[in-house]
Structures are given as structure tokens and as C-alpha cells.
Amino acid sequence: MAARCPEQNSVAMIGYDLYEVRPRKDRDGFDLINELFRYGPIWYAGPDAVRNAIAYARYRSHFRSQRAIIRVLDDFGAVVQMHE
């Protein structure tokens, strides 16, 4: 019986960029999170914050020639929307 690595069951496979859009703890907008961002999450605010965060994630992944998986989460961490 071979041991399985936890990454094998993960959605973030090689060739994909995984992004998360989460509400900020101070309830002032949303954070776009990716492990490749050097200085931490990118903050978005306003009525189109989620849409702008998704657009930037798609643009960045297209620029890097990677497919993007974007998960929009609610306050409790449950996935509300998922974009590819």
C-alpha cells in the first residue's frame, strides 16, 4: 500500500494558479490571496470588488500562461463561487 500525498487530492495541480477571494476581517472590502504574491494579499473595495479581483486573477494567470482556479469564499470560509 503506497502512501498518498495530500496534494494529490487538491484542486491546485501543476499548471494551475489557485486564487481565493475572501472578505476582510475588518469588513472593509475583499482580499485576493495567492501564495505567489510577494507582499501579501491584494485589497479590493467598492461595489465591484469581487468582480475586479476575479478579473485581475484571470489576467495574471493568462499573463503567466497558467489556468486560474478562483474560489470566492464567505465569512465562514465556505466556497460561494468557483471560476476557472
Helices and strands as residue ranges (DSSP letters): G 6-9, E 16-23, E 30-33, E 42-44, H 49-63, E 67-73, E 79-83
